[in-house]
């Protein structure tokens, strides 16, 4: 059970002093690799150090010993059902000498990093969950759309990454649903073109490899020049070009479903 904590009067741990990565990322089991520098923060040596991974599926806490004796736990596995791109992390230094743990230092909303690329992020995180009889569903409840796959289908993550039938049958529908939601449900009136983390801006840039930005119609319903028919046609054009430019997958699909001669 995760103990109740008091956040009053805590110090901030600089993000530059925290490294969160994946040990041997090519393996099926994903293990967290953590380095935290606390020497210059004048923290109690007996205070406990925790790292928490959290996301749509809940919270998992890892104990890293004490400030004066930092030590990784034996179990550093990350939840396999959760996309790494949807995971956030926090580092907590907790004085547990009282009846209620008091946080004396913390850093929150951290992401996994690599030496080459910095924080990792995907335009479409993929996770598995129980979807009943559905094969897939888009979850718009988080910071960005997430493709949910039915965990009851054997090797569903492998299928999503390698099977040509999955690519041709599912991904065009995923693309269309996300663009439709972006224009008519979330709306484009609050789009901040300076915010590189805005998922709608990232998806707009993604579409530009299929339909050039210069011919993109107005997508903000709040603008008088908005034309719903033109916006709908733009979505259809993006999806069609997405399928056309992946012609190798289409050819492979035709071979998969080729009807034998009678």
Buried (B, 14 or more C-beta within 10 A) or exposed (E): EEEEBBEEEBBEBEBEBBBBBBEEEEEEEBBBBBEBEBEEBEBBEEBBBBBBBBBBBEEBBBBBEBBEEBEBBEEBEBBEBBBBBBBBBBBBBBBBEEEEBBBBBBBBEBBBBEEEEEEBBEEBBBBBBEBEEEBBBBBBEBBBBBBBBBBBBEEBBEBBEEBBEBBBEBBBEBBBBBBEBBBBEBBBEEBEEEEEEBBBBBBBEBBEEBBEEEEBBBBBEEEEEBEEEEBBEBBEBBBEBBBEEBEEBBEBBEEEEEEEEE
